Amino acid sequence: MSGFVVFGDDGLVMGTRDLLGEGRGLLRRGAWGAAREVFERALADGASEGAAAEGIAAASWWLDDDAEMTARYEQAYRCHRASGDGRSAARAAVWLGNGAVQFRGETAVAQGWFRRAGRLLAGVPEGEEHGLLALFEGMAARAGGDLVPALDLAERAAAIGRRLGSADLEIQGMALAGVVRVSQGLTGEGMALLDEAAAAALAGEASEAASVWIPSCYLVQGCEWTRDWERAEQWCGRVMDFCRRLDLGSPFSQCRTHYSAVLLWRGDWAEAEEQLLRAAGRVGDRPLVAAQVWARLGELRRRQGRWDEADALFAREPAVPAARVGRAELLVDRGDPLAAVETARMVLDGMAPDDRLERVPVLEVLVRASAAAGLVDALAGPVEELAGLGGEALAASALWARGVACGALGDAAGATPPLARAVALFERTRGSYDAARARLDLAAVLRAAGRGTAAAREARAALEVFVRLGAAADAGRARTLAGEPGPPAGLTARQAEVLALVADGLTNAQIAERLVLSPHTVKRHVADILARLGLPSRAAAAAYASRPYGPDGPYGAEGWPVRAKPREERRF
């Protein structure tokens, strides 16, 4: 999306001209509500109807009022056509096309408006409208997976911006070209373009809000695809501060959604949940924005072992690739890898072959599901495609896939080195969850090779991570591989750990700090524990958990001892 404010207002009296100028200034400062009020006053005072309508539409864009935005751009288009101003009519048309594809996924509607704008601009001296048309057509092509034309259009937009001296157009064109190159797997070149565009925008070269937001958001998205989490952490603070200052509405939700991927990777799940819940509250009536939020929140719930909630979230937007990938992962978790393979293959078939980085999550679940289903012949293609991508985290994924494939073939000697290297690379890039899952795959290979002690050691290391993160289902699998007894009947692993700390006399705030959770989450866990155990109070729960272990304890001889041992003695 872009936020260019270009109006034609020739022939206006001074009063209405001042109102239009005031409105444009407010837009550039991000005062969307005030800007809309000023443009509405200008319209009522007899300003150029087309220019005032465009101003109201531009403000409504950022206020998430899509119905008003569309109606006002259509009004502006009619006015400009009636006055014979083809350039301004084309400008309104490209905005109508951009809104249709970006927010509603209406590609046919968008193409209709883009073609109309192109016809109106034919023979007209080059101006920013030509650049906007190229930029928005490029964004639409990228959204549809047509990366080659998207790149050509992005570079055309940037070139027009340079010729016209428009930093806004040049920066947004560069950013689009960068994110397309990243999608194609040209990560070094693409991320360099995104770095440059974001630096120029955040330094104040751009005059429009969207000319800062677009490259910044694309940059975080590029970091997510390349899994360049160090780069993401260097930029995310500045990007999120910018979004907060201007109150960008649903566009801020998109940035929050991409930022949550960084938080999930580095193990800050509580903060990821907070960002996603905040994003969910600001998606408005924009279904494509909402779809990404629900899919990401569903993935968090899946990792937490809250499978029914994850399933419901994935079902909210079942056609979105991220939701379908999440559902495939959930099918593996629930023991139906054949259905997961079918789901992943359908997603992959709908993606462009040159969209290399966006295919990575689909390839990963296809490897996991195929190995679990015993479809060893299906592993070669995904393993080969994952190989050769740049960056340590992506290299770790490729090594993991090769190790899993060797393990599925019964080649423990061939599986162990790549899995061990994958664990080391995941840990070096601070991907604690992925490292722990790779450890479990390594533990399974070691156990199959008769190396039980080594397998238990790897599984216990993974268990420690899963317990800290609150990944209940993965923790259960780790306990099995480690030979550890499970949590008390009726409680999840996380609830058992909270109960242990309650028994040690910790407050909710102290438990939250110890387990890296929010106090609200701890309070919810305590309430659930009391309900599941049928206990009346926190004191009763502490007494219950403090009863002796062993045959006379609350869980029987095979139960998991809930009372926490001193930290230095804990096995996991």
Salt bridges, closest charged atoms under 4 A:
ASP9 OD1 - ARG17 NH1 3.75
ASP9 OD2 - ARG24 NH2 3.13
GLU54 OE2 - HIS80 NE2 2.76
GLU54 OE1 - ARG91 NE 2.85
ASP64 OD1 - ARG286 NH1 2.86
ASP65 OD2 - ARG36 NH1 3.17
ASP66 OD1 - ARG286 NH2 2.61
GLU68 OE2 - ARG72 NE 2.95
GLU106 OE1 - ARG104 NE 3.14
GLU126 OE2 - ARG163 NH2 2.80
GLU129 OE1 - ARG87 NH1 3.08
GLU129 OE2 - ARG91 NH1 2.84
ASP152 OD2 - ARG156 NH2 3.08
GLU155 OE2 - ARG181 NH2 2.77
GLU170 OE2 - ARG162 NH1 3.54
GLU189 OE2 - ARG181 NE 3.03
ASP195 OD2 - ARG231 NH2 2.80
GLU208 OE2 - ARG28 NE 3.30
GLU224 OE1 - HIS258 ND1 2.98
GLU224 OE2 - ARG296 NH2 2.68
ASP228 OD2 - ARG231 NH1 2.56
GLU233 OE2 - ARG266 NH1 3.00
GLU233 OE1 - ARG430 NH1 2.82
ASP241 OD1 - ARG244 NH1 3.27
ASP247 OD1 - ARG282 NH1 3.15
GLU273 OE2 - ARG301 NH2 2.82
GLU274 OE2 - ARG278 NE 3.32
GLU299 OE2 - ARG302 NH2 3.01
GLU299 OE2 - ARG303 NE 2.80
ASP308 OD1 - ARG334 NH2 2.75
GLU309 OE1 - ARG301 NE 3.35
GLU309 OE2 - ARG306 NE 2.92
ASP311 OD1 - ARG327 NH2 2.79
ASP311 OD2 - ARG334 NH1 3.49
GLU329 OE1 - ARG368 NE 3.52
GLU329 OE2 - ARG437 NH2 3.57
ASP333 OD2 - ARG302 NH1 2.63
GLU364 OE2 - ARG227 NH1 2.67
GLU385 OE2 - ARG359 NE 2.55
GLU392 OE2 - ARG428 NH2 2.56
GLU427 OE2 - ARG439 NH2 2.94
ASP441 OD1 - ARG477 NH2 3.37
GLU458 OE1 - ARG439 NH1 2.41
GLU484 OE2 - ARG571 NH2 3.49
GLU497 OE1 - ARG494 NH1 3.30
GLU497 OE2 - ARG570 NH1 3.85
ASP504 OD1 - ARG563 NH2 3.60
